[in-house]
């Protein structure tokens, strides 16, 4: 049976305009066992302010 609250809510921020455009979940149980505990999530997403696709980075602070 799966544990409750195994996911952590994170925000994705555009590095160019510093706008938080997306909110997603990250599974903290599986990531800690694979040795990627210190790495931050980076996804290519569309930024509404910049009007182009940029590499959004993970932040723990939600706006």
N, C-alpha and C positions, 0 to 999 in steps of 0.2 A: 504494500500500500504506500502511496506517495505521501510525503510529509507536506503539511500545509506551510505556506509562506516560504517556500524554497526559492522564490523569485524576488529580486530586488528591483524596485522602480528607479530608472535612471533617465536623465535628460540628455539629448544630443544637441550640441552647440556648433554653429558655423564658426570656423576660425577667422574668417574674413570680417564679417559684420558683428560677431559676438551675439547673435540672436539665437535663442533656444527655440527651435522649430519643431522638434519631435520629442515624444516621451515613449519609452519602451521598457520592457522587462528583461532582466538578465538573470540566468540561473546561477546562483552563487554556490550551490552544492557541487555541481559537475566541474565548474571552472577551477575550484580550489584543489580538486584531486588531480587534475591534469598538469599542474605546475604553472598555470598562467594567472596566478593570483594578483600579480602586480601590473599586468597589462590592461590597458584601457581599450574599450570597444571603439572601433572606427568604421563608419559606414558611409558609402557615397549616397547622398540624398540631395534632393532639390531644395534650394534655399529661396524662399519667397521674396526676401529683401534684395538679395544679390541677383536674382532671376537667372541662376545657373546651378549646375550640379557641382557640389563641393564635398570634401571629405569631412563629415561631421564627427566630432569627438565626444566621448562620454564625460558627463559630469554628475556628481552626486547631488548637487544643489538644484532643486527644482524651483522655477520661478512661478 
